[in-house]
Amino acid sequence: MPGGEPRRLLSVAAAAALALGPLAACGDESTSGGGTTDPVTEGVDLSDVRITVGSKDFTEQLILGQLTLQVLQAAGATVEDETGMASTGAAREALEAGATDVYWEYTGTGWLVILGNNEPVDDPDQQFDQVAAQDLQRNDIQWLAPAPADNTYALAVREEVYDEDSADYDEDLAAVTTLSDLGTLIEQAPEKATLCVASEFAERSDGLPGLEQHYGFEFPADAVQTLDQEALIYPAVGSGRACNFGEVFRTDGRSPALGLRLLEDDQDFFAVYNPALTMRAELYQDYPELRQLFAPIAAALDDQTLQGLNAAVDVDGRPVADVVQEFLLEEEFLAPQGITK
């Protein structure tokens, strides 16, 4: 397996982490790991394995990557941090080539982009079953159980355009509450149909091209602004200066913080995007205890929890490693002594 000396994990003192209050939105008892008797690493010894962890380069992926690093290291593995890759293609190619060993992928992305299927599967469980079976058969890639969170795409607009008492109120924009309504706006007031997207969304079949085809409209070419990073979209939409609408992720904590409203996907174009840990089948066959490590953690990652973790980083400005460590300790997935300092 890919090697090298592991990058040391950032951490805070375990006692301080335990003393901190719970994150603003970390799920309820029915979905969280709170109250577990033993940490997930109980009885798991990975001291003979070296694992390289990858991820894409946006906040939620960095959180999932850091979560994986900390849990693997607590289980005794030697870990190397290769998180923060530029795109889905880069993260997946690294996994297939053996440059990394694990990373979290989304079921919708796996089904539509990586495996090249034309239509999403409406039922989340069936979509996972099909993407997992097909990827294992075609590419020897193993998918572990997915999280219930659905980090699907959405288009957002600032809330002020709907408020008649606001200086930003706009009658044309206020009429847009669904994605179908964008077609009417494009026809009647195309100069207001300005859209900010990231470069990957601008090209993906489950992104802008597929959205326009599915809904039967097309944004004016000069109305679409492609930004280098998703992180730039949120303030651009929130201010309304660069664009009125923007591509966002549903579990991103910046949308509520910036007062963004998500348009209803009234024709169900966007697929379900449940995150799941993926790895080469060989690794899973050698270390099936990886399922034991990550199944309860994945089960705890619902929409509210991921949105809270994302907000702690993007809104509160806290380091990813600290946010992840606090979550793992508070939910009792790891014991304080399992944290590497």
Secondary structure, DSSP 8 states (H G I E B T S, - for coil): ---S---------HHHHHHS---TT---TTTS-TT-SS-TTTT---TT-EEEEEEESSHHHHHHHHHHHHHHHHTT-EEEEEEEESSHHHHHHHHHHTS-SEEEEEHHHIIIIIS--SS--SSHHHHHHHHHHHHHHHH-EEE----S----EEEEEEGGGG-TTSTT--HHHHT--BHHHHHHHHHH-GGG--EEEEHHHHH-TTSHHHHHHHHT----GGGEEEES-GGGHHHHHHHSSS-SEEEEETT-THHHHTTEEE-B-TT--S----EEEEEEHHHHHH-THHHHHHHHHHHH--HHHHHHHHHHHHTT---HHHHHHHHHHHTTSS-GGGS--
